[in-house]
Amino acid sequence: TLSEKETQEDAYRLAVMLKPLDILPKPVIGRIQGAAFAGGIGLVSCCDVAIAAEGTRFSLSEVKIGLAPATIGPYVTAAIGPRQMRRYAISGEVFEATEARRLGLVHEVVPAEGLDAAVETIVSEFLLGGPEAQAASKLLVRDVTYRAVDEALMRDTASRIAKRRASPEGIEGLQSFLEKRKPSWVRR
C-alpha cells in the first residue's frame, strides 16, 4: 500500500505525461480499439483526432474502486463537456464507441477492419497542412476557448493571422495557392 504522498507523486507522473501530449504542436491521432478505461480515456481526450473501432468500450471507472478521475479530469472535461463528465465520472458506467462519438470523445467510429484505413485518411489530410500553421491552430484553440469575443480577443486573433501571413510558411502557402501548385511542405 502506498502512502498518500507516494500516491500523489504517482498521479502527478500521469499528469506530467498527459500535459505534453495535450499541447504537442504536432497533430496527435488516436487509434482506439478494445477498451479505454480510466487513464485510457485521459489519453484519448488528449488526441486532436480520435478514431475508434466499433465495439470499443469506454469507462471512467475510477469510482467503481473508490477513486475519482482527477488527474485526467481536465482533459476529459474539455473533450466531452462538464455535464457529460458529471454523469460518466460519477456513474463509472461503460459506454460504447457510438456513445463516445456522440459525446465528442471520439471523432469517428469505423469497423475494426477499416480502422487503419480511417487513420491513414486523416494522416493524409494532416500532411497537406503547414506544420507551423497547425501548431498555431492548436494554440489558438487552447487560447480562445471560452473567452468572450471582446476587443482584446479580436486584436489578438488579428495579430495571430497577420503573423501567419507574414511568416515564410504563410507566404509560401499563399503564393502556392495563387500559382495553383502544391506548397513546399507537401510531398509530391
Secondary structure per residue as TSV (DSSP state, phi and psi in degrees):
chain	resnum	aa	ss	phi	psi
A	1	T	-	360.0	131.3
A	2	L	-	-86.7	150.1
A	3	S	-	-74.5	167.7
A	4	E	H	-60.2	-40.5
A	5	K	H	-64.8	-43.1
A	6	E	H	-64.4	-39.6
A	7	T	H	-65.0	-40.2
A	8	Q	H	-62.8	-42.2
A	9	E	H	-64.2	-39.9
A	10	D	H	-63.2	-45.2
A	11	A	H	-64.2	-37.8
A	12	Y	H	-64.1	-36.2
A	13	R	H	-60.9	-38.6
A	14	L	H	-64.5	-43.8
A	15	A	H	-60.3	-41.9
A	16	V	H	-65.7	-29.6
A	17	M	H	-76.1	-40.6
A	18	L	H	-71.4	-40.9
A	19	K	H	-56.4	-51.9
A	20	P	H	-61.6	-34.9
A	21	L	H	-63.7	-41.6
A	22	D	H	-67.1	-37.5
A	23	I	H	-102.2	4.0
A	24	L	-	-50.5	129.3
A	25	P	S	-71.3	-11.2
A	26	K	S	-92.8	152.9
A	27	P	-	-62.4	138.7
A	28	V	-	-116.0	120.5
A	29	I	E	-114.1	126.0
A	30	G	E	-98.0	131.6
A	31	R	E	-112.7	102.7
A	32	I	E	-109.9	127.0
A	33	Q	-	-148.9	139.6
A	34	G	S	98.6	-107.8
A	35	A	E	-138.2	138.4
A	36	A	E	-127.2	94.3
A	37	F	E	-111.9	150.0
A	38	A	T	51.4	-117.4
A	39	G	H	-58.0	-25.2
A	40	G	H	-62.0	-38.2
A	41	I	H	-67.4	-33.8
A	42	G	H	-59.9	-44.1
A	43	L	H	-62.7	-44.9
A	44	V	H	-59.1	-40.9
A	45	S	H	-65.4	-22.7
A	46	C	T	-85.9	-5.7
A	47	C	-	-80.5	143.9
A	48	D	S	-72.4	-36.5
A	49	V	E	-135.7	132.4
A	50	A	E	-124.2	125.7
A	51	I	E	-120.3	125.4
A	52	A	E	-115.1	145.5
A	53	A	E	-78.2	146.1
A	54	E	T	-53.6	143.0
A	55	G	T	89.0	-9.4
A	56	T	-	-65.6	139.2
A	57	R	E	-116.6	147.1
A	58	F	E	-130.3	149.8
A	59	S	E	-164.8	135.7
A	60	L	-	-89.2	76.6
A	61	S	G	-82.8	0.6
A	62	E	G	-53.9	-40.5
A	63	V	G	-62.8	-23.6
A	64	K	G	-71.4	-14.6
A	65	I	G	-119.9	22.3
A	66	G	T	80.7	18.8
A	67	L	-	-116.5	177.1
A	68	A	-	-126.2	148.3
A	69	P	-	-78.4	56.2
A	70	A	T	-67.3	-52.0
A	71	T	T	-64.2	-38.0
A	72	I	T	-87.2	-11.0
A	73	G	H	-50.3	-47.5
A	74	P	H	-61.2	-36.9
A	75	Y	H	-75.2	-42.5
A	76	V	H	-67.9	-41.7
A	77	T	H	-61.8	-40.8
A	78	A	H	-62.9	-33.4
A	79	A	H	-77.9	-42.1
A	80	I	H	-114.1	-7.9
A	81	G	-	90.2	155.6
A	82	P	H	-65.7	-35.8
A	83	R	H	-64.1	-46.9
A	84	Q	H	-70.1	-35.2
A	85	M	H	-60.6	-41.2
A	86	R	H	-58.6	-46.9
A	87	R	H	-60.6	-55.7
A	88	Y	H	-75.4	-30.0
A	89	A	H	-71.7	-33.7
A	90	I	H	-82.6	-36.3
A	91	S	H	-84.9	-34.0
A	92	G	-	68.7	11.6
A	93	E	-	-64.9	151.6
A	94	V	-	-86.9	136.8
A	95	F	E	-134.2	156.0
A	96	E	E	-87.1	170.5
A	97	A	H	-59.0	-36.5
A	98	T	H	-63.8	-37.4
A	99	E	H	-69.6	-38.5
A	100	A	H	-59.9	-36.6
A	101	R	H	-68.8	-45.0
A	102	R	H	-59.0	-36.8
A	103	L	H	-74.4	-20.1
A	104	G	T	93.8	6.1
A	105	L	S	-71.6	-39.0
A	106	V	-	-121.6	154.6
A	107	H	S	-91.1	-33.5
A	108	E	E	-140.7	150.2
A	109	V	E	-125.3	124.9
A	110	V	E	-131.6	158.7
A	111	P	-	-57.4	145.9
A	112	A	G	-53.0	-39.3
A	113	E	G	-71.5	-12.4
A	114	G	G	-104.6	5.4
A	115	L	H	-62.2	-48.2
A	116	D	H	-61.7	-41.9
A	117	A	H	-64.5	-40.1
A	118	A	H	-64.5	-40.5
A	119	V	H	-65.4	-43.4
A	120	E	H	-60.6	-37.4
A	121	T	H	-61.7	-46.1
A	122	I	H	-71.4	-35.1
A	123	V	H	-59.9	-43.0
A	124	S	H	-59.2	-40.0
A	125	E	H	-66.1	-43.9
A	126	F	H	-62.0	-34.4
A	127	L	T	-67.9	-14.0
A	128	L	T	-84.4	-17.3
A	129	G	S	-87.7	151.8
A	130	G	-	-67.6	126.7
A	131	P	H	-58.0	-40.3
A	132	E	H	-69.9	-37.1
A	133	A	H	-66.2	-36.5
A	134	Q	H	-65.0	-44.5
A	135	A	H	-62.4	-42.2
A	136	A	H	-65.1	-35.7
A	137	S	H	-68.4	-40.9
A	138	K	H	-62.1	-43.3
A	139	L	H	-64.7	-40.8
A	140	L	H	-57.2	-47.9
A	141	V	H	-58.7	-45.4
A	142	R	H	-61.4	-41.3
A	143	D	H	-78.8	-25.7
A	144	V	H	-101.4	-13.2
A	145	T	T	-58.9	127.5
A	146	Y	T	66.2	13.0
A	147	R	-	-89.3	145.6
A	148	A	-	-69.4	141.4
A	149	V	-	-81.8	89.5
A	150	D	-	-118.1	-176.3
A	151	E	H	-56.1	-44.7
A	152	A	H	-61.4	-43.5
A	153	L	H	-68.1	-41.3
A	154	M	H	-62.1	-40.9
A	155	R	H	-67.4	-40.2
A	156	D	H	-60.9	-48.0
A	157	T	H	-68.9	-35.0
A	158	A	H	-63.9	-39.1
A	159	S	H	-64.9	-41.1
A	160	R	H	-61.9	-45.6
A	161	I	H	-69.5	-35.4
A	162	A	H	-62.9	-41.8
A	163	K	H	-63.9	-40.3
A	164	R	H	-65.8	-42.7
A	165	R	H	-62.3	-36.4
A	166	A	H	-85.0	-9.4
A	167	S	S	-74.9	155.8
A	168	P	H	-55.0	-39.6
A	169	E	H	-66.9	-41.6
A	170	G	H	-64.6	-42.7
A	171	I	H	-62.3	-46.3
A	172	E	H	-61.4	-43.0
A	173	G	H	-62.5	-47.4
A	174	L	H	-65.5	-41.5
A	175	Q	H	-63.4	-44.2
A	176	S	H	-63.7	-35.7
A	177	F	H	-63.3	-47.9
A	178	L	H	-65.5	-32.7
A	179	E	T	-88.6	2.2
A	180	K	T	54.7	48.1
A	181	R	S	-134.5	166.5
A	182	K	-	-74.9	143.3
A	183	P	-	-68.2	161.1
A	184	S	T	-60.5	-26.1
A	185	W	T	-79.5	-11.2
A	186	V	S	-87.8	124.6
A	187	R	-	-68.7	137.5
A	188	R	-	-69.6	360.0
